[in-house]
Structures are given as structure tokens and as C-alpha cells.
Amino acid sequence: MLHRAHEALRSAVDGVPADAWGRPTPCDRWNVGQVLRHAAGDQLAYAARLTGGSGPAEDPFAPSATLPGAPAELLAPALDAAAETFAGVAPGTIEVAVPLPPFAVPAETAVGAAALDAVIHAWDIAVATGRPSPLTPALAAALRPTAEALAEPLRSFAHAAALVPAPDPVPDPAPDPAADPVGSLLAHLGRRPDWTPPRA
């Protein structure tokens, strides 16, 4: 699951036009480049929390608007670090350290949290740049249990820094998880599934 989420994020980043890094995103306070820097920082934070090593060089919740070098080169070490770190976590481990409340969760939830973070930001980047969503129904359904397990921490901690209350919130009732796993997952995390880039 983490591999699929990382591939979704790589694909989203690889397809960004050179002039699109400053475009607005579903993360209301961040542009495309900032979402990339945040997403990379999050993956480094997951790795650092487990290894005790150095984490991101900047606060992931205050990402810089500048991109030093090629975007893919910024992302690759972060994804590699997270993948390598989680590969060393034995399935069934009861408490795995994570960089978000409650800060220690079962192994499957920890891996799912890193995957969820990566794929949601892949969606942010793709829709902001007018491309198809890399968040597939199968991946959304697989990540739904993680989202439910970490719903409040994710809403109030992991994504809140870049989200502002929408004037017209997601309609109630939210999309049905069985009929629309992608829309339901996005709404569950505070995203608007129908978000489109603002007109220039």
C-alpha cells in the first residue's frame, strides 16, 4: 500500500508543468510547490520518528514557496527514507512511533498513515494542475480504515495548517464509502471532492 501511494505521489509530481508550481491547490494556503515540500517533509518525519534520525530541514506545516533544484530530486530521498524505514517494521507490531497524535499506533495503521498522507497530497497536486486523480477507488478503499482510525488527528493536526473552513462545506450526507470511496475519503479528511482550480 505504501509503495502504491508513493508511486501516486511520484506520478503526480512528475506530471506538473514547469509553470504550474505556483498554482493554488485544495490545500487553501499552499501552492503546488508548497504541497510538494510539505509532502516530502511528512515522509521524512515518519522516517525520523522511527529511526531517531534527522527529520525535514523545514517545518512541514510552514513549507517554503521555493523549490531548490528538480522537484523529483527533492521528493525521492524522502520517499526512499520512509519506504526503507517502514520495511524494517514487523507486521503486527503493537506500537510504532508516528509524527502525529496519538504518536504510537499499530504497525498497519502507521504504514497506512504514511500512505494516506502521500496519496492525499498526490491528489492535491494532480487536481491543482488539471490532471486525473491518482487516488483510485481501490486505494481509497484500502486506506479508509486508517482514515477512520486517525480521523480526528488527521483533521485537526496533519492537514489543518493548509485548510481553511469552506464557505459552502461538503454536502451532508457525505459521499457513501461503498458507492464513492474516493469522494468519501476526501470528504472524511476535510477535502472537497469536487474541488477545481479557481479561474485565473
Phi, psi and omega per residue, in radians:
M1 nan -0.757 3.120
L2 -1.106 -0.694 3.118
H3 -1.047 -0.784 -3.134
R4 -1.116 -0.705 3.128
A5 -1.150 -0.725 3.113
H6 -1.128 -0.694 3.103
E7 -1.123 -0.652 3.093
A8 -1.085 -0.734 3.136
L9 -1.198 -0.736 3.081
R10 -1.025 -0.796 -3.120
S11 -1.088 -0.730 3.137
A12 -1.105 -0.723 -3.123
V13 -1.236 -0.724 -3.119
D14 -1.078 -0.482 -3.068
G15 -1.625 0.078 -3.102
V16 -1.329 2.168 3.058
P17 -1.063 2.632 -3.058
A18 -1.033 -0.503 -3.092
D19 -1.662 0.206 -3.007
A20 -1.848 0.004 -3.036
W21 -1.194 -0.338 3.123
G22 -1.643 0.075 -3.092
R23 -1.261 2.645 3.073
P24 -1.187 2.762 -3.095
T25 -2.321 3.020 3.016
P26 -1.072 -0.371 2.963
C27 -1.381 1.651 -2.844
D28 -0.918 -0.575 -3.046
R29 -1.647 -0.011 -3.065
W30 -2.200 2.521 3.024
N31 -1.544 -3.083 -3.051
V32 -1.068 -0.773 3.130
G33 -1.087 -0.678 3.125
Q34 -1.181 -0.658 3.089
V35 -1.104 -0.713 3.082
L36 -1.043 -0.847 -3.123
R37 -1.101 -0.676 3.085
H38 -1.108 -0.812 -3.110
A39 -1.088 -0.744 3.096
A40 -1.120 -0.733 3.120
G41 -1.088 -0.665 3.112
D42 -1.087 -0.772 -3.125
Q43 -1.135 -0.664 3.061
L44 -1.124 -0.642 3.137
A45 -1.152 -0.690 3.081
Y46 -1.067 -0.793 -3.137
A47 -1.112 -0.791 -3.097
A48 -1.137 -0.637 -3.132
R49 -1.085 -0.594 -3.116
L50 -1.470 -0.621 -3.029
T51 -1.674 -0.331 -3.024
G52 1.375 0.100 3.137
G53 -1.398 -3.027 -3.117
S54 -1.297 2.442 3.140
G55 -1.667 -2.716 -3.126
P56 -1.112 2.621 -3.121
A57 -1.301 -0.328 3.105
E58 -2.290 2.844 3.090
D59 -1.135 2.069 -3.134
P60 -1.048 -0.357 -3.111
F61 -1.642 0.080 3.004
A62 -2.407 1.060 -3.031
P63 -1.209 2.522 3.099
S64 -1.202 2.666 3.107
A65 -1.560 0.021 3.140
T66 -1.826 2.596 3.117
L67 -2.058 1.828 3.101
P68 -1.359 2.049 3.113
G69 1.378 -2.914 -3.093
A70 -1.263 2.334 -3.132
P71 -0.970 -0.722 -3.129
A72 -1.102 -0.558 3.131
E73 -1.293 -0.460 3.039
L74 -1.242 -0.697 -3.051
L75 -1.344 -0.710 -2.971
A76 -0.958 -0.846 -3.123
P77 -1.091 -0.574 3.139
A78 -1.194 -0.785 3.125
L79 -1.163 -0.700 3.118
D80 -1.095 -0.720 -3.130
A81 -1.121 -0.770 3.141
A82 -1.156 -0.769 -3.126
A83 -1.087 -0.786 -3.128
E84 -1.130 -0.709 -3.123
T85 -1.147 -0.835 -3.114
F86 -1.212 -0.433 3.083
A87 -1.110 -0.404 3.131
G88 -1.576 0.024 3.137
V89 -1.607 2.135 -3.115
A90 -1.266 2.303 3.043
P91 -0.976 2.475 -3.141
G92 1.571 -0.102 3.082
T93 -1.030 2.299 -3.010
I94 -1.292 -0.747 -3.097
E95 -2.230 2.006 3.089
V96 -2.072 2.264 -3.098
A97 -1.226 2.354 3.091
V98 -2.347 2.729 -3.070
P99 -1.530 0.495 3.101
L100 -2.541 2.728 -3.140
P101 -0.996 2.425 0.151
P102 -1.570 0.236 3.005
F103 1.302 -0.065 2.988
A104 -2.705 2.129 -3.056
V105 -2.452 2.877 3.061
P106 -1.022 2.710 -3.052
A107 -0.943 -0.792 -3.086
E108 -1.101 -0.634 3.115
T109 -1.244 -0.671 3.135
A110 -1.102 -0.822 3.108
V111 -1.100 -0.752 3.124
G112 -1.085 -0.629 3.137
A113 -1.131 -0.760 3.105
A114 -1.134 -0.699 3.120
A115 -1.157 -0.753 -3.138
L116 -1.063 -0.774 3.118
D117 -1.029 -0.806 -3.096
A118 -1.123 -0.783 -3.021
V119 -1.327 -0.553 3.081
I120 -1.147 -0.695 3.109
H121 -1.292 -0.461 2.990
A122 -1.098 -0.736 3.085
W123 -1.087 -0.809 3.118
D124 -0.913 -0.854 -3.059
I125 -1.196 -0.745 -3.101
A126 -1.129 -0.860 -3.087
V127 -1.219 -0.521 3.109
A128 -1.172 -0.429 -3.109
T129 -1.907 0.295 2.988
G130 1.249 0.531 -3.126
R131 -2.058 2.849 -3.104
P132 -1.065 2.593 3.139
S133 -1.194 2.318 3.039
P134 -1.464 -0.075 3.115
L135 -1.489 1.749 -3.091
T136 -1.437 2.778 3.062
P137 -0.992 -0.687 -3.126
A138 -1.143 -0.744 3.140
L139 -1.203 -0.695 3.099
A140 -1.075 -0.751 3.129
A141 -1.138 -0.672 3.136
A142 -1.160 -0.552 -3.092
L143 -1.583 -0.152 -3.106
R144 -1.012 -0.784 3.125
P145 -1.033 -0.650 3.091
T146 -1.133 -0.775 -3.136
A147 -1.060 -0.670 3.134
E148 -1.237 -0.658 -3.138
A149 -1.176 -0.555 -3.056
L150 -2.037 0.396 -2.985
A151 -0.923 -0.959 -3.055
E152 -1.201 -0.790 3.069
P153 -1.009 -0.718 -3.119
L154 -1.162 -0.710 -3.120
R155 -1.226 -0.730 -3.002
S156 -1.631 -0.194 -3.038
F157 -2.193 -1.035 -2.955
A158 -1.273 -0.524 -3.067
H159 -2.038 -0.206 -2.967
A160 -1.101 -0.534 -3.056
A161 -1.058 -0.475 -3.083
A162 -1.925 0.041 -3.111
L163 -1.940 2.405 3.040
V164 -2.082 2.652 -3.141
P165 -1.021 2.264 3.131
A166 -1.362 2.537 3.115
P167 -1.152 -0.471 3.099
D168 -2.205 1.600 -3.043
P169 -1.101 2.952 3.123
V170 -0.962 2.319 -3.094
P171 -0.986 2.599 3.097
D172 -1.917 2.197 0.135
P173 -1.370 2.698 3.086
A174 -1.196 2.865 3.131
P175 -0.968 2.528 -3.134
D176 -1.260 2.206 -3.124
P177 -1.006 -0.592 -3.119
A178 -1.293 -0.709 -3.090
A179 -1.450 -0.557 -3.083
D180 -2.478 1.331 -3.085
P181 -1.082 -0.594 -3.128
V182 -1.226 -0.936 -3.137
G183 -1.055 -0.675 3.137
S184 -1.135 -0.744 3.138
L185 -1.137 -0.789 3.136
L186 -1.056 -0.792 3.136
A187 -1.118 -0.659 -3.140
H188 -1.072 -0.536 -3.121
L189 -1.669 0.132 3.071
G190 1.595 0.114 3.077
R191 -1.535 2.736 2.976
R192 -1.648 1.964 -3.115
P193 -1.025 -0.442 -3.105
D194 -1.676 0.266 -3.091
W195 -1.054 2.400 3.035
T196 -2.330 2.682 3.139
P197 -1.046 2.467 3.090
P198 -1.139 2.624 3.115
R199 -1.211 2.466 -3.133
A200 -1.205 nan nan
